[in-house]
Amino acid sequence: MKHRLIQRSWWYGVLLMGLSALLWAGCSDRSGMPTDPGVSSLVRGTAMPAARSDSVPPDQVTYCDPIAAFDPRNFSHPLRIDNPWSPLKPGTQYVLTGETVAGSGTLPHEVVFTVSDVVKPIAGIETVVLWDRDFDNGALAESELAFFAQDNQGNLWMMGEYPEEYDPATGVLQGAPSTWIPGLDGAIPGTLMLADPLHGSGYYLQGRAPSIRFLDCAKVYKTGLDICVPVGCYSNVLETDERGPLEQNSGHQRKYYVRGIGNIRNDFVGDQQGEVLTMTRLTQLSGTELRNVRRQVLQQDKRGYQFSAVYAKTAPAR
């Protein structure tokens, strides 16, 4: 779930960027993650930190489980992301536009997703790097590197995030406190988009990082919808429901996906600060533009070793 949009700040969205973390109906009520012998060490539960005043009390948290244990051996071609609901083709760029709440009014909000051709090793596999930038009233507020890989069944996995936060007024980098990487500090990966989202049930895990109190769950909510956004009208649209069980009064985020494109619209339910985002631009970058993206993504990857102790433990992107 786009963290900033729900007061934690991701997606997955995504056409391209394939990011789409998606979904279904029903979630486990147990107080921890699976610990049976068949579950990878990356998936075994870790105690959550003490709850903050704005968080759900630990004994009231409803967790969700991964669709399967994470196993690097199940990723023969992790960079081949052709999930029809969230394809990630290098050079694809799309823009979602809306308005964000600011004091007593609203400001223009734009999120630019770009699928780079940069590769970063994480948790024993190679991942595709998605560059996700948030602009509030035209000023950069967040620049995030998000990591994705597709397993042998076609499920799209979310393999961590490095979100740099900026002061929109000054452009000064303030740090990246919400960084999480599977296998470090108890974090485990989850599924952004299912291989077959039309035949599933229950909430499933999109990602969990106990050290920063991050937990996202999703489920398929509706199928066969007709949706229009500025770039066009589409049929047979998939709607997913995302929620953050640790966040009090955060509501639910609804995302809409089109086969062959990805995330075209984000909506909300039960969140006073939620916003509607719609796809306003979808393009394929030129070779020169993609090389420029590569340069900037690699620069941000290098900054990560300075601004995040967690990220400093990862292998360099290439």
N, C-alpha and C positions, 0 to 999 in steps of 0.2 A: 504494500500500500504506500502511496506516495507520502512520505513522512510529513513534509511540511503541510500537506493538505489536511492532515488530521492531527496537527500539533506534535508530530514526531518526525515528519518529513520524508518517500517513494514511491515504483511500479514496477509495475511494473507497467505500466502499460506496454501496449505496444505492437504495433505493426511490426513493424520492423523492429523496432527495437525490441521487438518482440518482447517486449516485456509484458507480460500479461500475467498476472499471477492469478490463477483462477480456481475454482470452485464448487460449492454444493451445499447440502443441507443437513446439518446434524453434527454435533461435536461432543467429544468425550468429556465426562464430568470428573475424571480423576484429577488428583492434585499434582501430577507430575508426568513426565514424558516416559515412553516405553523403556523398560530396562531388561527385557528378556534377552537370552543369549543370541537370538537371531538378529538383534539390532546393533548396528555399527556403533563404535565408541563415540562417534560424532553425534549420535542421536540419543544417547543416554541422558537422562534428566540431570539438571544441575539446580540446586536450591536457588530461588530468586532472592535478590537483596530485599532488605526491609522496605516495605511500601512507603511511598511519599504520601503527603496529605491529599494530593490530587489523583492518587492511584487507587485501583480496586484492591481491597484487603486481600492478602494471599489466600485466605481460606474461602474466598468468593470467586476466585479466578477460574474460568472454564477454559481448559487447555484444548488444543487440537493436536492430532498426531500427523507425522509425515505420511505420505502415501506409501512409502516403502523406506527401508533402511538405506542410507546413503552408502554406496559401494563404488569406489573408483573403477573397479573392474567392469562395471555396467555402463561405462562411457567409452565405447570404442572410437567414436567420432564426435567428441564433445563440441567441436566448433561448427559442425554442420547443423545449424539451427533452422530447420525447415518446418517446424510445427505450424500447421496451416493457420492457427489462430494467433500466433505471435512469431512470425518469421523474422529472423535477424540477419538481414543481408547487409554486409559492409557498404557504407555509403548512403544508406537510407536515412533520411531525416524527416521528422514530422514535428509539427507544432500544435500544442493544445493551448487555447486561449480562454481566459475568463476574467473574473474580478475577485480580488481578495479583500477581506474586511480590514480596515485601517481606521482605528478610532471610531468616530461617528459616521464615517463614510466608507467608500470602497475605492480601490486603485486597480488599474489594469494589471493582470497577472498573466505571464506567458511562460510556458515550459517547452523547451526545445530538446528533443531526443535525437541523438545521432548515433548510429551504429558504426563504430570505428573498425579498422582492420587490425587493431592492437590486440595482442594475446597476453594473458597473465595467468601463470600457474597458481592454483589455489587448491588446497586439500587434496593434492595428488593428481589433479587433472588440469587441462588447459581450459581457460574460459574466454569468452568473447567480452570485450569491454564496451559497455554502453556509456556514452557521455550525455549526462542529463543536467541541463542548466535551467534554473528558475530566475525569472526577471520580474521584479515588482516595480511597476510604473517605469519600466525601461531600464532599471538598474539591477545588476547582478546581485542576487541574494544567496544563491547556493549553486555550487558546481559539484556534481557528484559523478564518481566513477562507479558503475554498477556492473556486476560480473554474472555471466550466464553460461550455462552449458546444457546440452540436450543428451539425455540418456538413450540407451538402445531401444527403448520402447517408444520414444518420441516425446517424453515429458520434458518440459523446460524448467530447469532448476535455477533458483536464485542463490548465487554463491558469494554473497556479501556486498557491502557498500562502503565507499569512502566519500562521504559528503562534506565538502568544505563549505563553511558558512562565512558569508561576507556581510559587512555593514553597507547596506545599499546607499547610504548618504555619503560615505567616504571611499567605498571600494576596498576597504582594508580587510584582509583575511583574518577572521577571528578564531579559526581553529576548525577541528573536525571531531567534536566530542561524540558524535553518533556513529562512528566507524564500527563495523562488525565484520569479522572474517570467520567462516566456518573452521572449526578445529582450534580456535584461539579463545581463551577466556570463556569456555563453555558454549560458544556459539555453534549452532547447527544449521545446515541449509534446509531450504524448503522448495516447494514447487510453485513456480510462477504461473505456468499454464500446463494443464493436463494434456496428455496425448489424445485422449478422447473425452472431452468435457461434456459431450452430450449424453454420456452413460456413466454417471457417477452419483454418489450420495454422500452427504455429510461434509462438515468443514474439514479442511486439511491444512497442514502447516505450510506457511510461505517462508518463514524464517524466525529464528529465536536467538536472542543474545542476552543472557541474564545480566551481564555486567552493565548494560545500558537500559535495562528493563524494556527490551524490544521483543514483541511477540505479535505476529500477524497471522491471521487465519482467513481462509476464503472458501467459498462454495459456489457451485453453479446455481443461479437463481431462476433465470428464465431463458428460453430459447425461441427461435423463430420470430424474432421481433423485426419491425420495420422502423428504421431510425434515419433521420436526416440531420446532417451537420453541414457546415459551410463548404466542405470539399465534395459533398455529394449525398445521395440518398441510397440506403442499402436495405436489403431484405435478409431474412434468416440470421439476424444479429444475435449474438450470445451476450447475456447479461450475467455478471458475477457479483457476489456480495462479499465485501471484505470488512473485517473488524479487528480492532486491537483490544483483546480482552483485558489488558493491564491498564487501559486508559479510561478513566471515569468520564461518562457523558460525552464520549467521542463520537457516538453514533456509528453508522455504517457507511461505507463508501461503495457505490455501485459503478461498475465499469462495463463498457459495451465494446464488443470485439467483432470484427468482420473477417471472414476467411480471406487469407491472402494479403491482408493489410495489418490487422492488429487492433489496438486500442483507439477508438475514435471519439469516445465521450466518457467523462467522469461525472458522477452525480453523488448525492449524499442523502441520508435519511437520519434524522434525530441529532444533528450536529449544528449548533447555532453559528459556528464559524465555517461550516462546510461551504464548498463552492462548486459551481458547474463549470467544467472545462470541455471545450469541443475542438475537434481537429479543424484547423484553419489553413494548414499547409502541409503538403506531402510531396517530397522531391527526392531525386536521386542525385547525389553530389557528383561533380566532375572529378577526374583524377587529381587535379590540382587542389581542389577543395578538400578531398579526402586526405591528401598528404598534409594539408594544413591542420586538419583535425587530429591526425596521428601525432604531429609535433606537439600540439597543445595537451593531448591526453598523456603523452609520455612525460611532459613537463609536470603535469599534476601528479602523476604517479611518483615522480622523484620527490615532489614536495611532501608527499605522504610520509616519507621516512623521517621528515623533520617535525611534522605536526601531529603525528599519531604513533604512540608507542605500540599499539596493536598492529597497525599497518607496517611498521618498521620490521616486523617479523616475517613479512611475506617476501616471495621472490620477485625480482624486478619484472615489469612488463616489457614486452618487446614488439 
